[in-house]
Amino acid sequence: MADEITVDELVIEMAAGPVALIDVREVEEYASAHVPGARLIPLGTVPEAVDELPRDERVFVICHSGARSQRAADFLLARGIDAVSVAGGTSAWVQRGLDYEIGERS
């Protein structure tokens, strides 16, 4: 099972430098609010996107609350990608009062 980190831990990772962050929600969910820099890869398309993801760095996976991101992170981990799920997801990010973006483009 892939590891989980908190939103606060993700903030620390992002402050240290660029991170590979994918958002596995659907387009409409992503457009309503997403973490700055998150790349949209809906859960159903993760298998096709595996070859596009870095294998030399950790990949952070986020969704709305953490369930889909955990599934995606487990899938990626099983394919040799160092993936971790963000517990609480974008919902926790927004509730924490952190900056977020709106729209389909990050």
Residue frames as qw, qx, qy, qz and C-alpha x, y, z in Angstrom:
[[0.000, 0.888, 0.459, 0.000, 0.00, 0.00, 0.00],
 [0.374, 0.562, -0.023, 0.737, 1.25, 3.47, -0.90],
 [0.314, -0.280, -0.469, 0.777, 2.13, 5.91, 1.84],
 [0.029, -0.864, -0.437, -0.249, -0.09, 8.86, 2.71],
 [0.342, 0.001, -0.243, 0.908, 0.96, 12.37, 3.59],
 [0.007, 0.742, 0.526, -0.415, -1.03, 15.24, 5.03],
 [0.320, 0.882, 0.225, 0.264, -1.82, 18.49, 3.27],
 [0.306, -0.922, 0.218, 0.096, 0.64, 20.22, 5.61],
 [0.684, -0.307, 0.534, 0.391, 3.37, 17.80, 4.54],
 [0.584, 0.556, 0.447, 0.387, 2.55, 18.50, 0.89],
 [0.027, 0.997, 0.028, 0.060, 2.94, 22.24, 1.58],
 [0.508, -0.700, 0.426, 0.264, 6.43, 21.57, 2.95],
 [0.703, 0.094, 0.577, 0.405, 7.34, 19.43, -0.08],
 [0.412, 0.787, 0.354, 0.293, 6.10, 22.12, -2.47],
 [0.173, -0.976, 0.111, 0.072, 8.01, 24.85, -0.60],
 [0.638, -0.465, 0.494, 0.365, 11.23, 22.86, -1.07],
 [0.021, -0.353, 0.647, 0.675, 10.89, 22.93, -4.85],
 [0.625, 0.171, -0.355, -0.674, 8.80, 21.72, -7.77],
 [0.451, -0.075, 0.863, -0.214, 6.92, 18.46, -7.22],
 [0.267, -0.075, -0.792, -0.544, 5.11, 16.04, -9.49],
 [0.318, 0.202, 0.641, -0.669, 1.50, 16.43, -8.35],
 [0.210, -0.160, -0.746, -0.611, -1.38, 14.76, -10.14],
 [0.466, 0.087, 0.404, -0.782, -5.07, 15.30, -9.46],
 [0.012, 0.050, 0.963, 0.265, -7.16, 12.21, -10.24],
 [0.350, 0.481, 0.559, -0.577, -10.60, 13.82, -10.01],
 [0.465, 0.587, 0.598, 0.284, -12.87, 14.49, -12.96],
 [0.320, 0.369, 0.196, 0.851, -12.56, 17.65, -15.08],
 [0.286, -0.756, -0.304, -0.504, -15.49, 19.43, -13.42],
 [0.714, -0.643, -0.193, 0.201, -14.14, 18.77, -9.93],
 [0.650, -0.069, 0.067, 0.754, -10.66, 19.94, -10.92],
 [0.156, 0.540, 0.272, 0.782, -12.06, 23.10, -12.53],
 [0.433, -0.807, -0.318, -0.247, -13.95, 24.02, -9.35],
 [0.341, -0.861, 0.360, -0.116, -10.75, 24.11, -7.23],
 [0.949, 0.108, -0.164, 0.248, -7.32, 22.53, -7.48],
 [0.613, -0.628, 0.143, 0.457, -3.90, 22.81, -5.89],
 [0.297, 0.876, -0.278, -0.258, -1.66, 25.15, -7.90],
 [0.062, 0.594, -0.781, -0.182, 0.57, 23.11, -10.19],
 [0.614, 0.024, 0.769, -0.177, -1.53, 19.94, -10.02],
 [0.226, 0.229, -0.708, -0.628, -1.78, 18.11, -13.32],
 [0.754, 0.095, 0.268, -0.592, -5.20, 16.65, -14.10],
 [0.300, 0.193, -0.900, -0.252, -5.17, 12.91, -14.84],
 [0.746, -0.217, 0.060, -0.627, -8.66, 11.53, -14.08],
 [0.592, -0.329, 0.714, -0.176, -8.56, 8.21, -12.24],
 [0.859, 0.334, 0.363, -0.136, -9.94, 6.29, -15.22],
 [0.635, 0.747, -0.173, 0.093, -7.06, 7.49, -17.40],
 [0.424, -0.756, 0.499, 0.015, -4.22, 6.81, -14.95],
 [0.844, -0.053, 0.495, 0.201, -3.30, 3.46, -16.59],
 [0.650, 0.661, 0.207, 0.311, -2.74, 5.21, -19.94],
 [0.042, 0.955, -0.170, 0.238, -0.69, 7.97, -18.30],
 [0.844, -0.475, 0.134, 0.209, 1.78, 5.74, -16.44],
 [0.765, 0.189, 0.167, 0.593, 4.50, 6.17, -19.07],
 [0.171, 0.793, 0.083, 0.579, 4.18, 9.99, -18.83],
 [0.558, -0.819, 0.019, -0.132, 4.93, 10.07, -15.10],
 [0.182, 0.741, -0.606, 0.227, 8.45, 10.49, -13.70],
 [0.928, -0.170, -0.326, 0.055, 10.20, 7.44, -12.33],
 [0.591, 0.212, -0.376, 0.681, 13.08, 9.37, -10.81],
 [0.085, -0.230, 0.351, -0.904, 11.06, 11.42, -8.33],
 [0.111, 0.328, 0.840, -0.417, 8.13, 11.02, -5.97],
 [0.195, -0.342, -0.525, -0.754, 4.67, 11.53, -7.44],
 [0.169, 0.172, 0.615, -0.751, 2.06, 13.06, -5.17],
 [0.168, -0.341, -0.784, -0.490, -1.53, 12.06, -5.91],
 [0.166, 0.178, 0.467, -0.850, -4.54, 14.09, -4.80],
 [0.116, -0.456, -0.772, -0.428, -8.32, 13.84, -5.24],
 [0.351, -0.681, -0.202, -0.610, -11.27, 15.27, -3.33],
 [0.658, -0.653, 0.163, -0.337, -10.89, 13.46, 0.00],
 [0.226, -0.606, 0.762, -0.041, -8.17, 10.83, -0.39],
 [0.815, 0.063, 0.549, -0.174, -9.96, 7.64, -1.49],
 [0.781, 0.621, 0.063, 0.016, -9.33, 7.88, -5.25],
 [0.195, 0.839, -0.494, 0.118, -5.82, 9.20, -4.74],
 [0.550, -0.434, 0.702, -0.128, -5.00, 6.21, -2.54],
 [0.863, 0.291, 0.410, -0.046, -6.24, 3.83, -5.25],
 [0.581, 0.798, -0.136, 0.087, -4.22, 5.65, -7.89],
 [0.110, -0.782, 0.597, -0.143, -1.09, 5.78, -5.72],
 [0.744, -0.197, 0.632, -0.089, -1.38, 2.03, -5.02],
 [0.818, 0.531, 0.221, 0.016, -1.72, 1.39, -8.77],
 [0.367, 0.864, -0.314, 0.140, 1.33, 3.54, -9.57],
 [0.410, -0.643, 0.632, -0.138, 3.41, 2.04, -6.77],
 [0.854, 0.038, 0.518, -0.035, 2.71, -1.43, -8.15],
 [0.733, 0.637, 0.131, 0.199, 4.16, -0.21, -11.47],
 [0.739, -0.002, -0.069, 0.670, 7.40, 1.05, -9.97],
 [0.090, 0.665, 0.047, 0.740, 6.49, 4.69, -9.43],
 [0.309, -0.175, -0.614, 0.705, 7.19, 6.19, -6.00],
 [0.254, -0.517, -0.367, -0.731, 3.66, 7.49, -5.45],
 [0.128, -0.222, -0.716, 0.649, 2.04, 8.82, -2.28],
 [0.142, -0.683, -0.624, -0.353, -1.54, 9.84, -1.61],
 [0.004, 0.271, -0.264, 0.926, -2.51, 13.16, -0.06],
 [0.178, -0.436, -0.843, 0.261, -4.86, 12.40, 2.84],
 [0.056, 0.655, 0.422, -0.624, -7.91, 14.62, 2.94],
 [0.478, 0.463, 0.559, 0.495, -7.32, 15.71, -0.65],
 [0.140, 0.406, 0.200, 0.881, -8.26, 19.02, -2.20],
 [0.464, -0.731, -0.409, -0.288, -11.09, 19.35, 0.32],
 [0.682, -0.564, -0.187, 0.427, -8.56, 19.48, 3.18],
 [0.476, 0.117, 0.141, 0.860, -6.36, 21.86, 1.15],
 [0.096, -0.594, -0.314, -0.734, -9.22, 24.33, 0.69],
 [0.603, -0.712, -0.347, -0.096, -10.47, 23.95, 4.28],
 [0.698, -0.315, -0.134, 0.629, -6.96, 24.68, 5.51],
 [0.038, 0.941, 0.101, -0.322, -7.20, 28.07, 3.78],
 [0.500, -0.305, 0.509, 0.631, -4.40, 27.40, 1.30],
 [0.309, 0.533, -0.277, -0.737, -4.32, 29.05, -2.11],
 [0.572, 0.216, 0.781, 0.127, -6.06, 27.18, -4.90],
 [0.081, 0.221, -0.471, -0.850, -6.80, 27.73, -8.54],
 [0.598, 0.449, 0.521, -0.412, -10.07, 27.59, -10.46],
 [0.530, 0.652, -0.297, -0.453, -10.44, 26.50, -14.08],
 [0.984, 0.164, 0.068, -0.029, -9.40, 23.63, -16.29],
 [0.666, 0.537, -0.302, 0.421, -5.78, 24.73, -16.68],
 [0.698, -0.602, -0.147, 0.359, -3.19, 24.69, -13.93]]
